[in-house]
Amino acid sequence: MRVLFLAAEATPLVKVGGLADVAGELPRALARHGVDVQLALPFYPGLQAELAGLRPLATVEVPRPDGAQTATIYALEVDGRRVWLIGGEPIDAAPAVYGAPEQDAAKFVFFGIGALQACRALGWEPEVVHAHDWHAAPSLAWMRTASLGWDRTSALLTVHNLPYMGAGGDAALAEYGLRPAEDPHLPDWARRLPLPLGMAHADWITTVSPSYAAEIQTPAFGCGLEAFLASRGGRLRGILNGIDPGVWNPGADAALERRYAIDSLECRLTNKTALQHIFGWPEHGRTPLLAMITRLDVQKGVDLVLDALAALQDVRWQFILLGRGDPAVEAQAEAFAAAHGDRAAFIPQFDPFLSRRIYAGADMLLAPSRYEPCGLAQLIGLRYGAVPVVRATGGLRDTVQPYGREAQGTGFLFDRPDPQALAETLRFAIQVHADARRWAGVQRRGMAADFSWAASAAEYSDLYLQAAAERRARSGV
């Protein structure tokens, strides 16, 4: 089974967000199922500087109504995986991975077509093209409407975050001869946007959790596309993301003050007191240490956490917030930390080293998202024994089992996206934390849960086989 992966980012070459982890880690797991994945990425100027000695493998034409452009194909192997890097003028003109919408759209449409043309030039015919998010979605429209010879190839699109549809991309689509989508279930405003256009031409649509797949078929989460998505319900599937247990392993993590495993949880205390020391707080092992590692965005519910903690002044807690994002949310976080400096800290940056130490030292990992397609932080929290406190939505609902009075579960969930509901849940979690034996049970159940890529890869492998067989039957091959 040959699958072309098209993505804007993938670890370890390019990482901005969670998409990079999926595109970088899933192919390795798929290989164990006999899936031959060819990953393609844009050859961003920053990456060109890092790989200055890389020689071109081929050049291809990227057709447009007003004249073709040239894409240059480079190839390398990273951690045993083959990667194509697609270079050319539209990519050089927009050097940041994500920048101005119009330039981004032109860059990504060029990239996707260039990668498909590379398949032909290099004699590598995929049975499935797997496009990720709006950046790669237009390539599926090009396969179906602007090019010949792709009838035998299935088109699969994964939606990682539905609201990001490629706004401002209509001009770029027209520039490369891509017509608006004609699906009657799409509203007029969506037919000229990259993500809906790609979805309209996909044989299958996947999202990154079963609950999110159900949610986006409702008005509350469908972003105006719920009727279209409901019409595709039989070909819309939620497959959970995973994490690489080799990358996220508290027993071998060099960033930690002290490493530990499921049978040596007492060693976590060293990591906790190290964090308390960094922030100048009392080094009390039984004071609940809460943490949030996130992009600062209204979606992520940072405001809910700040308001909930403000309502818990009668309870002992310490709180660390690590991340950057919306300036307004950052200002809220700075004000909160200033007002509660004896037990709250805000670090406005992305710090992979510190984040690992926080996962290893925090008692609770907070993820009160208003919506969450899958979520990565709670999976790492479970792996590291930082008990998740999450809103019951999307992938958070699918990955955290609620702790109940019968003393089972791996974390704590609440339903309403408001500070009171979160405060009530935190109060309950803190009460459970006071019982060291019960708390260790919650931690161990979470650490024992398997959220590796194995199950996800098996589901994708089965879907690829089904999609390829359907496409062959349709094309009469």
C-alpha positions in Angstrom: 0.0 0.0 0.0 1.6 3.3 -1.2 0.4 6.5 0.5 1.4 10.1 -0.3 1.3 12.2 2.9 0.9 16.0 2.2 1.4 18.3 5.2 2.6 21.8 6.0 4.7 20.6 8.8 6.2 17.4 10.3 8.6 16.6 13.0 11.6 16.7 13.2 12.0 19.0 10.2 9.3 21.6 10.7 7.2 22.1 13.8 4.8 24.8 14.7 1.8 22.9 16.1 0.3 19.5 16.7 0.0 18.7 13.0 3.8 18.2 12.9 3.6 15.4 15.5 0.9 13.6 13.5 2.6 13.9 10.1 6.0 13.1 11.6 5.1 10.1 13.9 2.1 8.4 12.2 4.1 7.2 9.1 6.6 5.3 11.3 3.7 3.4 12.9 2.0 2.8 9.5 5.2 1.2 8.3 4.6 -1.6 10.8 1.4 -2.4 8.9 3.1 -2.6 5.5 2.1 1.0 4.5 4.8 2.7 2.3 4.4 6.4 3.2 6.0 9.1 1.1 5.9 12.3 3.1 6.0 15.6 1.2 6.6 19.0 2.8 7.2 22.5 1.5 10.9 23.4 1.3 10.7 26.6 3.4 13.6 29.0 3.2 14.5 28.3 6.9 14.7 24.6 6.1 16.8 25.4 3.0 19.4 27.1 5.2 19.6 24.1 7.5 19.9 21.7 4.5 22.2 23.8 2.3 24.0 20.9 0.8 20.9 19.1 -0.5 20.9 18.6 -4.2 17.8 18.7 -6.4 16.3 15.3 -7.4 14.0 16.6 -10.2 12.0 19.6 -11.5 8.4 19.5 -12.5 5.9 21.9 -14.0 3.0 23.3 -11.8 0.4 24.3 -14.4 -1.7 27.4 -14.2 -4.0 29.0 -16.7 -1.6 31.9 -17.4 1.6 29.8 -17.6 3.3 27.0 -15.7 5.6 27.5 -12.7 8.6 25.3 -11.9 8.8 23.2 -8.7 12.1 21.6 -7.6 12.0 18.3 -5.8 14.5 17.4 -3.1 14.7 14.1 -1.3 16.2 12.9 2.0 15.7 10.3 4.6 14.9 11.2 8.2 14.8 8.6 10.9 14.2 5.9 8.3 11.4 7.8 6.5 11.6 9.1 3.0 10.7 12.8 2.6 10.3 15.0 -0.5 10.8 18.7 -0.1 9.0 20.8 -2.7 10.6 24.1 -3.5 9.7 27.0 -5.7 9.1 30.7 -6.0 5.7 30.8 -4.2 7.3 29.1 -1.2 10.3 31.4 -1.2 8.0 34.4 -1.4 6.3 33.4 1.9 9.2 32.3 4.1 7.3 31.7 7.4 5.5 28.4 7.8 2.3 30.4 8.5 2.0 34.0 7.5 -0.3 36.2 5.4 -3.4 34.3 4.3 -3.1 35.1 0.6 0.6 34.2 0.3 0.1 31.1 2.4 -2.7 29.9 0.1 -0.6 30.4 -3.0 2.3 28.7 -1.4 0.4 25.6 -0.3 -1.6 25.2 -3.5 1.7 25.2 -5.4 3.2 22.8 -3.0 0.4 20.2 -3.3 0.3 20.3 -7.1 4.1 20.1 -7.1 4.1 17.0 -4.9 1.5 15.2 -7.1 3.6 16.1 -10.2 6.6 14.7 -8.4 4.9 11.3 -8.2 4.6 11.1 -11.9 8.1 12.5 -12.7 9.7 10.0 -10.3 7.5 7.0 -11.2 6.0 6.6 -7.8 2.2 6.1 -8.0 0.3 6.3 -4.7 -2.8 4.3 -4.1 -4.0 6.9 -1.6 -3.2 10.6 -1.3 -3.6 11.6 2.3 -3.9 15.4 2.7 -3.7 17.1 6.1 -5.8 20.2 6.8 -6.6 23.2 4.6 -3.0 23.6 3.4 -3.0 20.3 1.4 -6.8 20.1 0.7 -6.7 21.9 -2.7 -4.4 19.1 -4.1 -7.4 16.7 -3.9 -9.5 19.1 -6.0 -6.7 19.4 -8.5 -6.5 15.6 -8.7 -10.2 15.3 -9.5 -10.8 18.3 -11.7 -7.7 19.8 -13.3 -5.5 16.7 -14.0 -5.9 13.4 -15.7 -4.7 10.0 -14.7 -5.7 10.0 -11.0 -8.9 7.9 -11.3 -7.3 4.9 -9.6 -6.0 7.0 -6.7 -8.1 7.5 -3.6 -8.3 10.9 -1.9 -8.4 11.1 1.9 -8.5 14.4 3.9 -7.8 14.7 7.6 -9.3 17.8 9.3 -7.2 18.6 12.4 -9.1 21.8 13.3 -12.2 22.7 11.4 -12.4 26.5 11.9 -9.1 26.9 10.0 -10.4 26.6 6.5 -7.9 28.7 4.6 -9.7 32.1 4.6 -8.3 34.4 2.0 -7.4 31.5 -0.3 -10.0 32.0 -3.0 -7.7 34.0 -5.3 -5.0 31.4 -5.1 -7.5 28.7 -6.0 -8.5 30.6 -9.1 -4.8 31.4 -9.9 -4.2 27.6 -10.3 -7.4 26.9 -12.2 -9.3 25.3 -9.4 -13.1 25.9 -9.7 -15.4 26.4 -6.7 -16.9 23.3 -5.2 -20.3 22.3 -6.6 -21.6 20.1 -3.7 -25.1 21.3 -3.0 -24.7 20.8 0.8 -21.9 23.4 0.9 -23.0 27.1 1.6 -21.9 29.5 -1.1 -19.3 31.2 1.1 -17.5 27.9 1.6 -17.2 26.8 -2.0 -14.1 29.0 -2.7 -12.2 28.1 0.5 -9.4 25.5 0.4 -10.6 23.1 3.2 -14.3 22.8 2.0 -13.1 22.5 -1.6 -10.8 19.6 -0.6 -13.5 17.9 1.5 -15.9 18.1 -1.4 -13.5 16.1 -3.5 -12.3 13.7 -0.9 -13.4 10.0 -1.0 -13.0 9.9 2.8 -12.8 12.6 5.5 -11.2 11.9 8.9 -10.9 13.9 12.0 -8.6 13.3 15.0 -11.1 11.8 17.4 -14.5 10.0 17.3 -16.2 12.6 19.5 -15.0 15.5 17.3 -16.3 13.7 14.2 -19.7 13.6 15.8 -19.5 17.2 17.1 -18.7 18.8 13.8 -21.9 17.5 12.3 -23.8 19.8 14.8 -24.4 23.6 14.6 -22.4 24.1 17.8 -19.2 22.8 16.3 -19.8 22.6 12.5 -18.7 26.2 11.7 -21.5 26.4 9.2 -20.5 23.2 7.4 -22.6 20.8 9.6 -25.1 20.1 6.9 -22.4 19.1 4.4 -20.5 17.1 7.0 -23.7 15.3 8.0 -24.3 14.5 4.4 -20.9 12.8 4.3 -21.5 11.1 7.6 -21.0 7.6 6.1 -17.6 8.7 4.9 -16.5 10.8 7.9 -14.6 8.9 10.5 -12.8 10.0 13.8 -9.5 8.3 14.4 -7.6 9.3 17.6 -4.2 10.8 17.4 -1.5 9.2 19.5 1.9 9.9 20.9 5.3 8.2 20.5 6.0 6.4 23.8 9.7 6.5 22.9 9.7 10.3 22.7 7.4 10.7 25.8 8.9 8.4 28.4 9.4 9.5 32.0 11.7 6.6 32.6 14.2 7.9 30.0 13.5 11.7 29.7 16.8 13.5 30.0 15.0 16.8 30.9 13.8 15.5 34.2 15.3 16.1 37.6 14.6 12.5 38.4 13.3 9.8 36.1 10.5 7.4 37.2 8.1 4.8 36.0 4.7 3.5 37.0 6.2 1.4 39.8 8.3 4.2 41.2 5.8 7.1 41.4 7.4 8.3 44.6 10.3 9.6 42.5 8.0 12.2 40.9 8.2 14.2 44.1 11.7 15.3 43.2 10.5 16.8 40.0 7.6 18.6 41.8 9.8 20.1 44.5 12.3 21.2 41.8 9.5 23.2 40.1 8.4 24.7 43.4 12.1 25.7 44.0 12.3 27.4 40.6 9.3 29.6 41.3 10.3 30.3 44.9 7.2 28.6 46.4 7.1 26.5 49.6 8.3 23.0 48.7 5.3 21.1 50.1 4.7 17.7 48.5 1.0 17.6 49.4 0.2 21.1 48.0 -1.6 20.3 44.7 0.5 21.6 41.8 -1.7 22.4 38.8 -0.3 23.2 35.3 -1.5 24.2 31.9 0.8 23.9 28.8 -1.0 25.4 25.8 -1.4 28.0 23.1 -3.0 31.0 24.7 -6.3 31.1 22.8 -10.0 31.6 23.7 -10.5 28.0 22.5 -8.2 26.6 25.1 -10.1 28.0 28.1 -7.3 29.8 29.9 -9.8 32.4 31.1 -11.9 29.6 32.7 -8.9 28.4 34.7 -8.0 31.9 35.9 -11.5 32.6 37.0 -11.9 29.1 38.6 -8.7 29.4 40.6 -9.7 32.9 41.8 -12.9 31.3 43.2 -10.8 28.7 45.1 -9.0 31.1 47.5 -9.9 28.8 50.4 -8.1 25.9 48.9 -4.3 25.2 48.7 -3.0 25.1 45.2 0.0 26.2 43.1 -0.4 26.9 39.3 2.0 27.1 36.4 0.9 28.4 32.9 3.3 27.9 30.0 2.6 29.1 26.5 2.1 32.1 24.2 -0.7 33.3 21.9 -3.4 35.9 21.9 -2.1 39.1 23.5 -5.3 39.7 25.3 -5.2 36.3 27.0 -1.5 36.8 27.8 -2.4 40.1 29.5 -5.0 38.3 31.6 -2.4 35.6 32.6 0.2 38.2 33.5 -2.3 40.1 35.7 -3.3 36.8 37.4 0.3 35.8 38.1 1.1 39.2 39.5 -1.9 39.1 41.9 -1.0 35.5 43.0 2.7 35.5 42.9 3.0 33.4 46.0 1.4 30.4 44.1 1.0 31.2 40.4 3.5 31.7 37.6 3.1 32.5 33.9 5.9 31.8 31.5 5.0 33.4 28.1 7.0 31.2 25.8 7.1 27.8 24.2 9.8 25.9 26.1 10.0 22.1 25.2 12.6 21.5 28.0 10.5 23.2 30.7 7.3 21.6 29.5 8.8 18.2 30.0 9.7 19.1 33.6 6.2 20.4 34.2 4.6 17.2 32.9 6.8 15.3 35.3 6.2 17.5 38.3 2.6 18.7 38.1 -0.1 16.8 40.0 -2.8 17.9 37.6 -2.7 18.9 33.9 -5.6 21.3 33.0 -7.2 21.3 29.6 -10.6 23.0 29.9 -11.0 23.6 26.1 -14.2 25.0 24.7 -13.7 22.5 21.9 -10.7 20.2 21.3 -10.4 18.1 18.1 -8.0 15.7 19.9 -5.5 17.3 22.2 -1.9 16.3 22.9 -1.2 17.7 26.4 -3.6 15.3 28.1 -2.0 12.3 26.4 1.4 13.4 27.7 0.0 14.2 31.1 -1.5 10.7 31.4 1.9 9.2 30.3 3.8 11.2 32.9 1.3 10.8 35.8 0.0 14.4 35.7 -3.7 13.7 36.1 -5.8 15.5 33.5 -8.7 17.8 34.5 -10.5 18.4 31.2 -13.7 19.5 29.6 -15.8 16.6 28.2 -15.4 17.6 24.5 -13.8 16.1 21.4 -10.6 14.1 22.0 -10.5 15.0 25.7 -13.7 13.1 26.2 -12.4 10.1 24.3 -9.0 9.8 26.1 -9.7 10.7 29.7 -11.9 8.3 31.7 -13.8 10.1 34.5 -12.9 9.4 38.1 -16.0 8.6 40.1 -17.0 7.7 43.6 -16.3 4.1 42.8 -12.6 5.0 42.6 -12.0 4.3 38.9 -10.9 6.5 36.0 -7.8 8.3 34.8 -8.8 12.0 35.3 -11.6 14.5 36.0 -14.1 15.8 33.5 -16.7 18.6 33.5 -19.3 19.5 31.0 -20.3 23.2 31.0 -17.6 25.6 29.7 -17.8 28.0 32.6 -15.6 28.8 35.6 -18.0 27.5 38.2 -18.1 24.0 36.6 -14.4 23.9 36.4 -14.0 25.2 40.0 -16.3 22.4 41.3 -14.3 19.8 39.5 -11.0 21.2 40.7 -12.3 21.2 44.3 -13.2 17.5 43.9 -9.9 16.6 42.3 -8.0 18.4 45.1 -10.0 16.4 47.7 -9.1 13.2 46.0 -5.4 14.3 45.8 -5.4 14.6 49.6 -5.7 10.8 49.7 -2.3 9.7 48.5 -3.4 6.1 47.9 -6.4 7.0 45.8 -4.4 9.6 43.9 -1.6 7.1 43.1 -4.3 4.8 41.7 -5.6 7.5 39.3 -2.0 8.2 38.2 -1.1 4.5 37.6 -4.3 3.9 35.6 -3.4 6.9 33.4 0.2 5.8 32.9 -0.9 2.3 32.0 -3.3 3.5 29.3 -2.0 3.0 25.7 -2.2 6.0 23.5 0.7 5.1 21.2 0.2 5.3 17.5 -0.4 1.6 17.2 -4.2 1.6 17.3 -4.5 4.7 15.1 -2.1 3.2 12.5 -4.2 0.0 12.4 -7.4 2.1 11.8 -5.7 4.2 9.1 -4.2 1.1 7.4 -7.7 -0.5 7.2 -9.2 2.7 5.9 -6.5 3.0 3.2 -7.2 -0.6 2.0 -10.9 0.1 1.9 -10.6 3.4 0.1 -8.1 2.0 -2.4 -10.4 -1.0 -3.2 -13.4 1.3 -3.6 -11.5 3.5 -6.0 -10.2 0.6 -8.1 -13.8 -0.8 -8.3 -15.1 2.6 -9.4 -12.4 3.1 -12.1 -12.9 -0.5 -13.4 -9.4 -1.6 -12.6 
